[in-house]
Amino acid sequence: MATIAQAIRMALHYGETNLGVTDIFGEDVGAPLGGVFTATQGLETTWNSPLDERGIIGYAMGIAMAGGKPVAEIQFCDYIFNTIDLLKLAGNTYWSSYGTYNMPMVVMTPVGSGIHGSIYHSHSFESMATHIPGWKIVCPSNAVDAYGLMIAAIKDPNPVMYLKPKALMRAPSEELIPGEPTDFNELNAMINAPVKGDRAAWKPRWPEGLTDYTVELGKAKVMREGTAGTVISYGRMLPICVKAADELRAEGNGLAFDVIDLRTLYPLDLDTITASVEKTGRVLIVNEDTEVTNYGEHVMRKLIDKCFYHLEAPPTLLAGADVPGIGISPLLEDASVPQPEEIKQAMRRLAQER
């Protein structure tokens, strides 16, 4: 029942009390705000950094190399692009030191559109992130996975990029995180700071049953099963793909699809996606990043390498429009990234193509 923001918060609490997390920091990450999306609210090891993305990544690298275990946040991925050289250094430290030095750091950042954030708060980052060697990249689509992926990211001895879908941060999960209360209102009362009044004296009451629940990095999840085709997605687009698959199945035309949530973008779970594509013979990849040099093209190339002789139709990518940014107008935003009806139409075309 928790939201993704609450799931991340509970996972970070478990991390700082059980897994050795030493610092959780970034712009407005500490008190009183607890992050733009409140994902760090009430945590003990939080602190506010200067408004300096390069400094944040540099701090994290230094803390990790000195024996700490930091979780750093770039407030929006739209402002992470000036840190690429530092991310590259963090990613190659273990390799370039011949395994002498680990870099146990997590960098989390909100990604994607859906909040009417215009050109400065609507970017996707996965295509660039997955091109930086040495990093594992995760992107949850629901609260349970958000918790389990954060636990896995904290445990990993080397850098993990944790991409948080902006539009899903307030979406409640249909499943319970192990250890959370069954009553959503009870959870809110326990771990949500009061909206009004002075938060200085507020302390959360963390659920006592939180566990070491982990979603293994590099493992996708089959959300729906069918034979008409395979739909691969992650993050914000994944629930839309699941809903489209459910609606097409309900129409009674025999259009039942495999829908796969990648969860981890790198390393890619090739075993799960190739098994599905070999079964269905058709594949549609859906994300909201711009379609030029899109991460989905990498997935498509891997599937062509592995499944070429099983394919009954050309692999298809449905992605964001090839435009420099996303406008603040809802009409412009909707025209810039895939919408539910577009996804359904793409699935129909995929199933019918001969």
N, C-alpha and C positions, 0 to 999 in steps of 0.2 A: 504493500500500500504506500510505502514511502515514495517521495519524488526522487529524481536523480540527484538533485542538490542535497537532499537529506541523506541519501545513500552515500554520496561522496563524503559528507561530513562524518557520518558514523564510521566509515572505513578509515578515515584519517584519525578519528579518535582511537580506534582500535590500533592503528599503526603507531601512534605516539605512546600508547600505554603498554603495548605488547610486542611491537616489531622494531623498536629502536629508532623511530622517526625523531629527529632532533630539532628540525626547523621547518615550519610551514610559513611561507612568506610571499610577498608580492604587493602590488599596489592595492591598498585598502583591504588586504587579506585579514589583518588583525582587528582588534576591537577599535571602535564599536561596530563597524559595518559587518565584518566577517565575509568580505567578498561581495562583488556586484550581484552575484546570484545566491549569496548567503551560504555557499558551500563550505566555508571555513568558520562559521559562527560558533563561538563558545569553546573553541579548542585551546589547549594550554600552551602549545609551542608556537603560536602564530605571532608574527610581527609585521609591521608595515614597512615596506621598502620605499626608497625614493622613486619618483616617476622616471624610471630608467631601465628599459628592457634589457639593454646590454649589461647593466650592472646586476640585474636579477640573475641572469644566466651565469655571469661571472661569479657572483656570490655562491650560487649553487655548486658550481664546479669546485670552488675553493673549499667549501664545507665538505663536499664528498671526498675530495682528495686528502683532507685532513682527518678523515675517519668518521665524519658525521653522516647522517642520512637525511638529506633535505627533500622537501616537496615544494617546488616553486611554481608560482602562477604568473603567466602573462595575461593581463586582465582581459584582453580580446586578442585572438590570433591575428587580427588585422595589424597589430603593432609588433609582431614577432619577426617581421622580415629583416629588420636591421640586426638581428642576432645570428644570422645564418652561419657566419664564419665561426662563431663561438660554439654553435650546435655541432658543427663539423668537428671541431677540436674535441668536444666532449664525447662524440661518437667514436672517434678513432683512438682515444687514449688507451683503452685495453689492448687493442691490436698493435698500436705503435710501440707500446712498452713490452711487447712479447708476453702479455698476460701478467705483468708485474703489478700493474695498478688497475683496480676497478674504479668505476665511476657510478656509485649507487645513488643516482638522482632521478627524480620524477619531475617532469615539467607538464603542468596541466594548463590548458587554454581553451576557452569557448570558441566554437567554430560554427560556420554556416549562417544561413539567413533565417527568416521566419519571425524576427522581432521588429521588423521595419527599422532596421538600423542604418539604412542608406550605405553609402560607399565606404564608410569608415568602420562599420560594425556588422558586416555581412559576408566577409570573405570565408572561403573554405581554405584549408591548409594541407589536406592529406596528400595531395599530389606532390607538393614540395617536401613535406615531412618524410614521406616514404622514399625520397631520393637522397636522404642524408644517411650515409652508411654508419652502422654501429648503433642505431636506435631501433627499439621496438616501438610500434605505433598501435595504439588501441583507440576504439571509438564505440562506446556503449550506446544501445538503443533503449534501454530500460533500467530501472533502479537496481534490480537484482544483479544484473551484469555489471552495472556501474560500481557496486560494492565489491564484487568478486574480482573485477579487473584492477581496481585500485589496490586491493590487498596483494594481488600478484605483482603489480608494478612496484610496490614498496619492497617486496621480497627480492625482486630481481637485482643482481649485483651490478648492473650496468644501466645506461640511460633508457628511460621509457617516456615516450610522449603520450600524454593522456588527453585526447580530444573530446571536449564536452559539447554536445549539440545544444546550441543556445535555445532553440525553440522547444526542446524537450526538458529543460531543467526543472520546470514546474509540473511536469506530467507525472501523475501517480502511477505506480506499477500495479499490474493485476496480480502479482505474486508477492509473497512476503519474503523479505530478507531474513535469513535465519537469525532469530533472536530479537527481532523488532516486535513491538506490541501489535496485536491484531486490530486494535482500534486506531484509525488514522488520527482522530482528534486527540487521543491520548498521546500519540507520538508527537503531534504538534505542540501540545502543552509541555512535553518533556524537553524538547530540544530546539524549539523555535523561540528566539528572543522576542520580547514584546514589541509590537509595532510602534506603540506610543510610550512616552515616558523615558526616564533615564535607564540606559542599559548597563551602566557602570557596575551596578551591584548584582546584575543577573548572572546566574550560573545554570547551565543545563543539567538535567538529570538523565544521564546516558542509560539506555537500556542495559540491564545487567547480563542479558543472554547473548550479546553479540559474540560471534564466533570467528574462527579463522577461515571462513568460507572464501574459497579462491576459485576464480575462473582461469583455467590454464591459458597462458599466452600462446597464441598460435592455433587455437581451436575454435572453429566456426560452429554454428548451431543451426540445425534444420528446423525452421519454425512452422512450415507447412509442407505437406507431401502431395505429389501428384505426378503425372506423366506427360502433361501437355508442354512443359518447358521448365527451365530453371531460371529463377529470378534471384540475383545476387545483389545485396545491398548492405547498408550499415547506417548507424546514426539516425539522423532525422528522417531519412527516406524509408528506413526499414519498416516502421509501423504503417506507413502509407502503402507500401508494397503488400504487407500482410492483409490489410483491409481490402485492397484491390483483389487479391487472390480469393479471399473469402466471398466477396461479392460475385466474382465470376463463377465460382463453384456453385453458389446459390442460384444462379440463373438456370442451372440444369442442362447446360450444353456440353457437358463432359470436359470443361476446361478447368482441370485441377493442376496446380503448379507446385513444384518444389520452390520454397522461398528460404533462402539461406542468409542468415545474419553473420557476416564475417567476424564481427567483434574485434579481432586483431587484424589489422591491415598488413602489418609486417611483424613477424613472418606470416606469410599467407598459408592458410590451411588448404593446400592443393588436394590432399586426399579426399576431403569432404566434397569440394566443388567438382572435382573431376568425376567422382563416383556418381554424382547427380547428373552431370551433363552427359556422361556415357549412357545413363538410363533414359533421359528425356530426348537427347539429340538436339536440344535447342537451348539457347541461353540469352538472357537479357540482364545487363548490369545497369543499376540505377544509382546515381548520386547527384549532388547539387553543385559540385565543382564545375568550373568552366570546361567545355568539352575538348579544348585544345590541350594536348599533352596531359590528358586526364589519367588519374590512377586507374580508372576502369579499363583503359587501353592496355595497361600492364597485365591486368587480370585476363583480359581477352587474349592477349598474346600467349600467356601461359596455357590457357585452355586450348587454343589452336595447336600449340605444340603437343599437348597431351591427348587431345580428343578429336583431332582433325577427321579421322575416318569414322567417327561416331556422329558427326554433325549432319543434320538434315536441313539446316537453314543457316544463313550467315549469322554469326554472333552479333548482337546489337548492344549499343551503348546509348542510354538515355541520360543526359547530363545537363548541366547548366548551359545557358546560351553563351556564345562567344562574344561577350561584351566586357569592357574594362571594369565595370562595377555594377552595383545593384541600386536602383533608385529608391527613394524613401516612399514613393507612391505605392500603395498596395497593388495597383495594376501593373506597374513596372516590375515590382518584386515577383509577382506571380508569373509574369512573362519571362523572367530570367532563370527560373529554376523549375524542375518538373512538378506538375500538379497531378492530383489524384486521377482525373479523367485521362490525362495524357498517359499515365502509367498503365491504366486499364486498356487503353487503345493499343499501346505498344505490346502488351501481353497478348491481346487478341491477334494482332498481326503476326506475332512470332509463332503462335500456335497454328495459324492458317497457312503460313508460307510453305510452298512446296518447291 
